[in-house]
Amino acid sequence: MSNPTTPNPENLAYQKVSVPFQVAWILFGLIWFAIIVQERLTIFNPLEEGAEIVTITPLVCAQFGGNSSFVTTGLYIERFITFDMVNNVFTFVGYIWFKYLPGMLSLENLSKFSFIQGEIIDKSPPVTQMIDKQLLTTFRIRVKLSSLLNYKDFPFDGHKLRITMFHNGFSPDEVLFQSGEQDLVIKTTQGELGWHEVNLNVDAGYMASNMDTNDKRNTQYHPAVTFEIDYVRFGMRLFLIVILPILILLYISIFGFSLDADSAVRNSIGSLTGILSYRFVIDHMSPNVSYFIISDRVFFLIAALAGATLIIHIIALYKIKMTLRLKQLIIITIHLLLNGLSTYFFFM
């Protein structure tokens, strides 16, 4: 008869990890995520690159003869009717205005402005008044547009929302726009939607449309101005909705090491099924892009760890000897892989 104080080797596979040990590592993981998520949200790292227009320089002015008339241009955004950063859809109501010397421009030509990737839904007749010996012409507009956004950092993404107005009625050798940050005014904020405006920038210049790559003489030039608004996402709400549910499901699967082998397998199967099913929810909330974003990398990491945990539980079910210390080592390894690789994905 075996000594009752000596563990039976046949029962080593059913040794359970203590609940306090599991809770301690789960709390460590949750605190770790809270810290790195909060730190990541303080970083503004927009990935939008490259200007949509060629900015004005003395060389550019000389290129068009140096006799162009300068027109000051500004944009006043009264409010955003639609502000959907995930689906890249924006609709705003406001005013576009032009300040110029009398006799320089005709109102008919002045009204022929457009927006890149935008549609002018409504435009009022021009309203003109004299201010300091210059004419100020204002159009009330409603514009629907999209912008060139990069979502690789979703759900921690910050963006440069670019609103570029160009003018088909003039060429740069006739008219060049000039504008500064003071000429862009946004009346309302998007704080209730989870976005904080951090910076404004305005670039004036021209657009070039090359009709024939073999003959630059067929290139069309139009004066243009880009109004750029930097938005950073704040608050942990989106992270909690996108990542936290599958993170909890992974913790539930890991908690199977504190159950008997049969229950651990059923527990892990349920957790992995829940993680894979939640992918449809994540896809619904994520931008529709062809490249990998942070939430994709974290999802596949969690799914892979949940799959590995299930395989380990199946091994234990078939009574392949697994000591308590080995199980604890597996739990620690899973947590360290999860926290370490997630941190790398957040800041890479």
C-alpha positions as CSV (number, residue, x, y, z in Angstrom):
1,M,0.0,0.0,0.0
2,S,1.3,3.4,-0.9
3,N,2.2,6.0,1.7
4,P,-0.8,8.4,2.0
5,T,1.5,11.4,2.3
6,T,3.1,10.6,-1.0
7,P,1.4,11.8,-4.2
8,N,0.2,9.1,-6.5
9,P,2.0,9.5,-9.9
10,E,-1.2,8.5,-11.6
11,N,-3.0,11.5,-10.2
12,L,-0.4,14.1,-11.1
13,A,-2.4,15.1,-14.2
14,Y,-5.3,16.2,-11.9
15,Q,-3.3,18.5,-9.6
16,K,-5.0,21.9,-9.6
17,V,-3.4,25.3,-9.5
18,S,-4.7,27.3,-6.5
19,V,-7.3,30.0,-7.1
20,P,-5.2,32.7,-5.3
21,F,-2.3,32.0,-7.7
22,Q,-4.6,32.4,-10.7
23,V,-6.3,35.6,-9.3
24,A,-2.9,37.1,-8.6
25,W,-1.7,36.7,-12.2
26,I,-5.0,37.9,-13.7
27,L,-4.9,41.0,-11.5
28,F,-1.3,41.6,-12.6
29,G,-2.4,41.3,-16.3
30,L,-5.4,43.7,-15.9
31,I,-3.2,46.3,-14.1
32,W,-0.5,45.9,-16.7
33,F,-3.1,46.5,-19.5
34,A,-4.6,49.5,-17.7
35,I,-1.2,51.1,-17.4
36,I,0.0,50.5,-21.0
37,V,-3.4,51.5,-22.5
38,Q,-3.5,54.7,-20.5
39,E,0.1,55.4,-21.6
40,R,-0.7,54.6,-25.2
41,L,-3.6,57.0,-25.3
42,T,-1.4,59.9,-24.3
43,I,0.7,59.4,-27.5
44,F,-0.4,61.3,-30.6
45,N,1.1,59.5,-33.6
46,P,-0.8,60.2,-36.8
47,L,0.3,58.0,-39.7
48,E,-1.1,60.2,-42.5
49,E,1.9,61.3,-44.6
50,G,2.4,63.5,-47.5
51,A,0.7,66.8,-48.4
52,E,-2.2,66.7,-50.9
53,I,-1.0,70.0,-52.5
54,V,2.3,71.7,-53.4
55,T,2.8,74.5,-50.9
56,I,3.7,78.1,-51.9
57,T,7.4,79.0,-51.8
58,P,9.3,81.9,-53.6
59,L,10.4,79.3,-56.2
60,V,6.8,78.3,-56.8
61,C,5.8,81.9,-57.3
62,A,8.6,82.4,-59.8
63,Q,7.6,79.3,-61.6
64,F,4.2,80.9,-62.4
65,G,5.7,84.2,-63.5
66,G,5.7,86.0,-60.2
67,N,2.6,88.1,-61.2
68,S,-0.1,86.0,-59.5
69,S,-2.7,87.8,-57.3
70,F,-2.9,86.6,-53.8
71,V,-6.3,85.8,-52.3
72,T,-6.7,85.1,-48.5
73,T,-8.9,82.1,-47.9
74,G,-10.4,80.8,-44.7
75,L,-12.8,78.1,-43.4
76,Y,-15.3,78.4,-40.6
77,I,-16.8,75.1,-39.5
78,E,-20.0,75.7,-37.5
79,R,-20.6,72.1,-36.7
80,F,-20.0,68.5,-37.9
81,I,-23.3,66.9,-38.8
82,T,-21.5,63.6,-39.4
83,F,-18.2,62.8,-37.7
84,D,-17.4,59.1,-38.3
85,M,-13.7,58.6,-38.0
86,V,-14.0,54.8,-38.2
87,N,-15.9,54.8,-41.5
88,N,-14.2,57.9,-42.8
89,V,-17.3,59.9,-43.4
90,F,-17.6,63.6,-42.4
91,T,-20.3,66.2,-43.1
92,F,-20.0,69.7,-41.9
93,V,-21.8,73.0,-42.1
94,G,-19.9,76.3,-42.2
95,Y,-18.5,79.1,-44.3
96,I,-15.7,79.3,-46.9
97,W,-14.5,82.9,-47.5
98,F,-12.2,84.8,-49.8
99,K,-10.6,88.2,-49.2
100,Y,-9.2,90.1,-52.2
101,L,-8.7,93.5,-53.8
102,P,-11.7,95.0,-55.7
103,G,-11.7,94.3,-59.4
104,M,-9.4,91.3,-59.1
105,L,-12.0,88.4,-59.3
106,S,-15.5,87.8,-60.7
107,L,-18.1,86.2,-58.4
108,E,-18.9,83.8,-61.2
109,N,-15.4,82.4,-61.2
110,L,-15.0,82.7,-57.5
111,S,-17.9,80.3,-56.9
112,K,-16.2,77.4,-58.9
113,F,-14.4,75.9,-55.9
114,S,-14.5,72.2,-55.0
115,F,-13.2,69.8,-52.3
116,I,-10.9,66.8,-52.7
117,Q,-12.8,63.6,-52.0
118,G,-15.8,65.8,-51.2
119,E,-19.2,66.8,-52.4
120,I,-20.8,70.2,-51.9
121,I,-24.3,69.3,-50.8
122,D,-25.5,72.9,-50.5
123,K,-24.0,76.3,-51.3
124,S,-25.5,79.7,-50.7
125,P,-25.3,82.6,-53.1
126,P,-22.1,84.7,-52.4
127,V,-22.3,87.5,-49.8
128,T,-19.8,90.3,-50.4
129,Q,-18.8,93.2,-48.1
130,M,-16.0,95.7,-48.1
131,I,-13.5,95.4,-45.1
132,D,-10.4,97.6,-44.9
133,K,-10.3,98.3,-48.7
134,Q,-10.7,94.6,-49.5
135,L,-13.7,92.6,-50.6
136,L,-14.7,89.7,-48.4
137,T,-16.9,87.1,-50.2
138,T,-18.5,84.4,-48.1
139,F,-20.3,81.2,-49.1
140,R,-22.4,79.2,-46.6
141,I,-21.7,75.5,-47.4
142,R,-22.6,72.0,-46.4
143,V,-19.9,69.5,-47.5
144,K,-19.7,65.7,-47.3
145,L,-16.2,64.3,-47.6
146,S,-13.7,61.7,-46.7
147,S,-10.0,62.0,-46.0
148,L,-6.8,59.9,-46.5
149,L,-6.7,58.2,-43.1
150,N,-4.3,55.5,-41.9
151,Y,-5.9,53.1,-39.3
152,K,-2.9,50.9,-38.4
153,D,-3.0,52.1,-34.8
154,F,-6.7,51.3,-34.2
155,P,-8.1,51.5,-31.5
156,F,-5.4,53.9,-30.4
157,D,-5.3,55.9,-33.6
158,G,-4.9,59.7,-33.9
159,H,-5.6,61.3,-37.3
160,K,-4.9,64.3,-39.5
161,L,-8.3,65.2,-41.0
162,R,-7.5,67.1,-44.1
163,I,-10.1,69.3,-45.9
164,T,-8.6,70.5,-49.2
165,M,-10.4,73.1,-51.3
166,F,-9.2,73.7,-54.8
167,H,-10.4,76.1,-57.5
168,N,-11.2,75.1,-61.1
169,G,-11.9,78.7,-62.1
170,F,-8.3,80.0,-61.8
171,S,-4.8,78.8,-62.5
172,P,-1.8,79.6,-60.3
173,D,-0.4,82.1,-62.7
174,E,-3.5,84.2,-62.1
175,V,-4.4,83.5,-58.5
176,L,-2.6,81.9,-55.5
177,F,-4.2,81.3,-52.2
178,Q,-2.6,82.4,-48.9
179,S,-3.9,81.2,-45.5
180,G,-2.7,80.7,-42.0
181,E,-3.9,78.8,-38.8
182,Q,-5.9,81.9,-37.8
183,D,-8.0,81.4,-40.9
184,L,-9.3,78.0,-39.8
185,V,-12.0,78.2,-37.0
186,I,-13.9,75.2,-35.6
187,K,-16.8,76.2,-33.4
188,T,-17.7,72.9,-31.9
189,T,-15.6,70.0,-30.4
190,Q,-16.0,66.3,-30.9
191,G,-15.3,65.4,-27.3
192,E,-18.6,63.5,-26.8
193,L,-17.5,61.2,-29.7
194,G,-14.2,60.4,-28.0
195,W,-12.0,62.7,-30.1
196,H,-10.0,65.7,-28.9
197,E,-8.7,68.4,-31.2
198,V,-5.0,69.0,-30.6
199,N,-3.7,71.1,-33.4
200,L,-4.7,73.1,-36.5
201,N,-2.6,73.7,-39.6
202,V,-3.2,75.4,-42.9
203,D,-1.2,75.0,-46.1
204,A,-1.8,77.0,-49.3
205,G,-0.5,76.1,-52.7
206,Y,-1.6,74.4,-55.9
207,M,-2.7,71.0,-57.3
208,A,-1.2,69.5,-60.4
209,S,-3.3,67.1,-62.6
210,N,-1.0,65.4,-65.1
211,M,-3.2,64.4,-68.1
212,D,-0.2,62.9,-70.0
213,T,2.7,61.3,-68.2
214,N,4.9,61.7,-71.3
215,D,4.1,65.4,-71.9
216,K,4.1,67.8,-68.9
217,R,2.6,70.5,-71.1
218,N,-0.8,68.7,-70.6
219,T,-0.6,69.2,-66.8
220,Q,-3.5,71.3,-65.3
221,Y,-2.7,73.5,-62.3
222,H,-5.3,74.8,-59.8
223,P,-4.8,76.9,-56.7
224,A,-5.7,75.0,-53.5
225,V,-5.6,75.2,-49.7
226,T,-5.5,72.4,-47.2
227,F,-7.2,72.9,-43.8
228,E,-5.7,70.2,-41.4
229,I,-7.2,69.3,-38.0
230,D,-5.3,66.9,-35.7
231,Y,-7.6,64.6,-33.6
232,V,-6.5,62.2,-30.9
233,R,-8.7,59.5,-29.5
234,F,-9.1,59.7,-25.7
235,G,-10.8,57.5,-23.1
236,M,-10.6,53.7,-22.6
237,R,-14.2,53.0,-23.8
238,L,-13.3,51.7,-27.2
239,F,-10.5,49.5,-25.9
240,L,-12.8,48.0,-23.3
241,I,-15.4,47.2,-25.9
242,V,-13.0,45.8,-28.5
243,I,-10.3,44.0,-26.4
244,L,-11.6,43.4,-22.9
245,P,-14.2,40.7,-23.7
246,I,-11.8,38.4,-25.5
247,L,-9.2,39.1,-22.8
248,I,-11.6,37.9,-20.1
249,L,-12.4,34.8,-22.2
250,L,-8.7,34.0,-22.4
251,Y,-8.4,34.4,-18.6
252,I,-11.4,32.0,-18.2
253,S,-9.6,29.5,-20.4
254,I,-6.4,29.8,-18.3
255,F,-8.5,29.4,-15.1
256,G,-9.1,25.8,-16.3
257,F,-5.8,24.9,-14.7
258,S,-7.7,25.2,-11.4
259,L,-10.3,22.7,-12.5
260,D,-10.3,19.0,-13.2
261,A,-9.0,18.0,-16.6
262,D,-12.5,17.3,-18.2
263,S,-14.0,20.6,-17.0
264,A,-10.9,22.4,-18.1
265,V,-11.3,21.1,-21.7
266,R,-15.0,22.1,-21.8
267,N,-14.1,25.5,-20.3
268,S,-11.4,26.1,-22.9
269,I,-13.6,25.1,-25.8
270,G,-16.3,27.5,-24.7
271,S,-13.8,30.3,-24.3
272,L,-12.1,29.8,-27.7
273,T,-15.6,29.6,-29.3
274,G,-16.5,32.9,-27.7
275,I,-13.3,34.6,-28.8
276,L,-13.7,33.5,-32.4
277,S,-17.4,34.5,-32.4
278,Y,-16.5,38.0,-31.0
279,R,-14.5,38.6,-34.1
280,F,-17.7,39.6,-35.9
281,V,-18.3,42.2,-33.2
282,I,-14.7,43.6,-33.6
283,D,-15.1,43.7,-37.4
284,H,-18.3,45.7,-37.1
285,M,-16.6,48.3,-34.9
286,S,-13.3,48.4,-36.8
287,P,-12.4,50.3,-40.0
288,N,-12.7,48.3,-43.2
289,V,-9.1,48.2,-44.4
290,S,-7.0,45.6,-46.1
291,Y,-4.0,45.8,-43.8
292,F,-3.5,44.6,-40.2
293,I,-4.3,47.0,-37.4
294,I,-3.5,46.8,-33.7
295,S,-6.8,45.2,-32.8
296,D,-6.2,42.5,-35.4
297,R,-2.8,41.6,-33.9
298,V,-4.1,41.5,-30.4
299,F,-7.1,39.4,-31.4
300,F,-4.9,36.8,-33.2
301,L,-2.5,36.7,-30.2
302,I,-5.3,36.1,-27.8
303,A,-6.9,33.5,-30.1
304,A,-3.6,31.7,-30.5
305,L,-3.0,31.6,-26.7
306,A,-6.5,30.4,-26.1
307,G,-5.9,27.6,-28.7
308,A,-2.6,26.7,-27.1
309,T,-4.3,26.5,-23.7
310,L,-7.0,24.2,-25.1
311,I,-4.4,21.9,-26.5
312,I,-2.6,21.8,-23.1
313,H,-5.9,20.9,-21.4
314,I,-6.5,18.1,-23.9
315,I,-3.0,16.8,-23.1
316,A,-3.8,16.8,-19.4
317,L,-7.2,15.1,-20.0
318,Y,-5.4,12.1,-21.5
319,K,-3.4,11.7,-18.3
320,I,0.0,12.7,-19.7
321,K,1.9,13.5,-16.5
322,M,1.8,17.3,-15.8
323,T,3.1,18.4,-12.4
324,L,1.7,21.3,-10.5
325,R,4.9,23.3,-11.0
326,L,4.7,22.7,-14.7
327,K,1.1,24.0,-14.8
328,Q,2.1,27.1,-12.9
329,L,5.0,27.7,-15.3
330,I,2.6,27.4,-18.3
331,I,0.3,30.0,-16.7
332,I,3.1,32.4,-16.1
333,T,4.4,31.9,-19.6
334,I,1.0,32.6,-21.1
335,H,0.6,35.8,-19.1
336,L,4.0,37.0,-19.9
337,L,3.5,36.3,-23.7
338,L,0.2,38.1,-23.6
339,N,1.4,41.2,-21.7
340,G,4.8,41.4,-23.5
341,L,3.5,40.9,-27.1
342,S,0.5,43.2,-26.5
343,T,2.8,45.9,-25.3
344,Y,5.0,45.5,-28.4
345,F,1.9,45.7,-30.7
346,F,0.7,48.8,-28.9
347,F,3.9,50.8,-29.3
348,M,5.5,49.2,-32.4
